[in-house]
Amino acid sequence: MGEDRRLTAVVALAQGMAAAHTPRESWRAAALGACRALAGNFAALSVWERERGRLRVLANVGDRAFDEEEFPDDEAYPVHQFPEITEFLHERWARGGEPNAWVETAEGSTAGRAGYCHQRVAALRRRGRGCCVVAPIVLHGRAWGELYVARPAGEPVFDRADADFATVLASVVAAGLAQTERLEEARRLAYTDALTGLANRRAVDVRLDEAIEQHRRDGVVVSLVVCDLNGLKRVNDTRGHAVGDQLLERFGSVLSLCGAMLPGALAARLGGDEFCLLAVGPAADEVVRAAGELCRRAADLELGEGVACGIASTQDPIGPVRSGRRLFRLADAAQYRAKAVRATKPVVAGGRGPTTRSSGSRTSRRRPRRSAAASGAADEAPRTPPGPARGNRRPPAAGVAHG
């Protein structure tokens, strides 16, 4: 390949990675760009997971074998099968040098040191490939992984010039991966609450819109738990905001723990003392149980006074839900009712029945005076009149207050 073509290939690789919006897109662009630049028919990008002692494949592109997926869930190889990777740690790499790429062929020996079976050569033969070039990727001064490009049997074998070019390509890939890391960190910060480490309101809005679309398209159950941490103002006023922040952090941990009861649930802090749990898929009863556990655990927090929880689920009789905003209004109205009557258990939108009050209070069926916002939300969620459950209406879970 001439110098001009190689320069064009380098530019194309860099542009492909720069245009990627997700890590997967970046991995694919890296492997595909290197494959084209080196005139290969297959390429892979792998990362060295030091904590697990393995080389894990992130992306396979080109002519994949039957056992190779584009983005494998768990294609990994113990590092002891590729002992050359440990040589990437040589001190000269950390001092700014670059490890050189090397070439393997299917005609190479499979007998290595101490009876070591050369896995790369064996893999070339098994998959009908004639040769490969392996280029270490160094990121932040340490070995990150490797770039692997292969050609089929019968094609020209990679030479020293190809290996040197692969070393250059690996440097370009490293720069692209560093940029991807920075973008991912920026995205993480944009969708994360700095104090608790939970998701923030922006993340909830995005996920809720996606969830409602799933519900409208496929009937997926979407449930939202909105909760208000009681006693935060008292703690801030009497103990200081640093202690109040500790309470928020501790409740955030409890919310995360209870959210783990619902596969795929998103735990978030909306701002101030307001939190939420978004569940997509689990049945409404499962969400109610998780919220009940949240209330019980929150009541045991040393500094707080429990939590007021409101739940709205598309599986309950709350009418059509065509937007995330409506589900939020319904859950928020249920939370308002829980707060107003000092309920120690979650209040479910669209349900009926007595509301359990906190200890020292009498159980009351009288509805508290509502704000205009709460009234509007309640009007959107018709209440079933007292009497036996009708039709397909789901009976309320035991021990749960309904609003």
Secondary structure, 3 states (H helix, E strand, C coil): CCHHHHHHHHHHHHHHHHCCCCHHHHHHHHHHHHHHHCCCCEEEEEEEEHHHCEEEEEEEEECCCCCCCCCCCCCEEEHHHCHHHHHHHCHHHHCCCCCCCEEEECCCCCECHHHCECHHHHHHHHCCEEEEEEEEEEECCEEEEEEEEEEECCCCCCCHHHHHHHHHHHHHHHHHHHHHHHHHHHHHHHCECCCCCCECHHHHHHHHHHHHHHHHHHCCCEEEEEEEECCHHHHHHHHCHHHHHHHHHHHHHHHHHHHCCCCCCEEEEEECCEEEEEEECCCHHHHHHHHHHHHHHHHCCCCCCCEEEEEEECCCCCCCCCCHHHHHHHHHHHHHHHHHCCECCCEECCCCCCECECCCCCCECCCCCCCHHHHHHHHHCCCCCCCCCCCCCCCCCCCCEEC
